[in-house]
């Protein structure tokens, strides 16, 4: 019995000695601040612009400023002439092309008088261009005043021809060197073309004067005319 107790104690001692020799692994030394793993930068995919070839099927067709006959004429193309198509209207009834008669220029042709080689559905939709006033001419009646000095003030009539390259509401006013500014007026252009703006104002005394037609919308344009008003005692 004593021998069994002695063996049990000895075995316990040996097990405790082995356990003492087994220790936790040493800590890994720090090498600095932890940095997140970098991920590759994704380069966005850019689609190659679609450009198709067009052939004219009518004898002569018009290339216009915008997608419709209400826009100003830009150039003309003849039968079997080709051009590069770079866009289309929302309803695909007009093609936006590089103007073959004007390097670097663009214009619109009707799909009904042309043939496109390729799938036009892949062409980007191009919005109609912003219409602008492209030309103004101004004249007065009379174009100069010579009257007796006691005959002032004198009435001067003016007429202006305003050209727009498409359908637009054109707002204008008259301005003069006397400080006069008229009320704002509106011309309705249902299509490209020329319309008249006219009216009158008074000059108080002899002197050198100017008047301006000032286009406010759709773009800012001014045309000025100088004229003299002389008097004899």
C-alpha positions, 0 to 999 in steps of 0.5 A, spaced: 500 500 500 505 504 501 509 502 495 502 504 491 502 511 494 509 512 493 508 511 485 502 515 485 506 521 488 512 520 483 507 520 477 504 526 479 511 530 480 513 528 473 507 530 470 507 537 474 515 538 471 513 537 464 507 542 464 512 547 467 516 546 461 510 547 456 509 555 456 505 559 451 509 562 445 513 568 445 509 574 442 511 577 435 515 583 436 511 589 433 514 592 426 510 598 426 503 601 424 499 596 420 497 598 413 491 595 409 492 591 403 491 595 397 487 593 391 488 595 384 485 601 381 479 600 376 480 604 370 473 606 367 471 603 360 470 608 355 466 606 349 469 608 342 465 613 339 460 610 334 461 613 327 457 610 321 457 612 313 451 615 310 450 615 302 445 621 299 439 617 295 436 624 293 438 628 287 440 634 292 439 634 300 439 640 305 444 640 311 441 644 316 443 647 323 438 643 327 434 636 326 428 639 322 426 644 316 425 649 321 432 650 322 437 654 317 440 651 311 447 650 312 450 646 306 447 641 301 449 634 299 448 631 292 446 624 290 451 618 292 455 623 296 457 620 303 458 623 309 460 620 316 454 620 321 456 621 329 449 622 332 441 622 331 435 625 333 431 622 339 426 619 334 432 617 329 429 621 323 435 626 323 442 624 322 448 628 325 453 628 320 460 631 319 459 636 314 463 634 308 463 641 305 466 644 311 472 641 315 470 641 322 463 643 321 457 639 323 450 639 320 443 635 320 440 631 314 434 627 314 434 620 314 428 619 309 433 622 303 439 618 306 442 611 307 446 609 313 451 603 313 451 599 319 446 599 326 444 606 327 441 604 334 448 605 337 449 612 335 448 617 341 442 621 341 444 629 340 440 634 343 437 640 338 442 646 338 441 652 342 438 657 337 441 664 336 440 671 333 446 671 327 445 677 324 442 684 325 441 690 321 439 697 323 437 703 319 434 710 321 429 715 318 431 720 317 439 718 317 441 725 319 437 731 321 438 738 319 432 743 321 432 750 324 434 750 332 427 752 334 424 745 331 427 740 336 425 735 339 425 731 332 422 724 331 427 719 329 424 712 326 428 706 326 427 699 323 432 693 324 432 686 321 433 680 325 435 674 323 435 667 327 437 660 325 431 656 328 425 657 332 426 661 338 423 667 342 427 673 341 427 679 346 429 685 344 429 693 346 432 699 344 437 703 347 440 710 345 445 715 347 440 720 350 439 715 356 432 712 353 431 705 354 425 702 351 420 696 354 422 689 352 419 686 346 418 679 343 419 676 336 416 669 335 420 665 330 417 659 328 422 657 324 429 660 321 429 667 317 428 674 318 423 679 322 423 686 323 423 690 329 421 697 329 419 704 332 421 711 334 424 716 339 425 723 340 432 727 340 431 733 344 436 738 341 442 738 336 448 733 337 451 727 335 447 721 337 447 713 337 441 708 338 442 700 339 438 694 338 440 690 344 438 682 343 437 680 350 434 672 348 436 667 346 443 670 346 446 677 347 447 681 341 448 689 340 447 693 333 449 700 334 448 706 329 451 713 329 447 719 326 448 727 327 442 732 328 444 739 326 440 745 326 441 752 323 439 758 327 
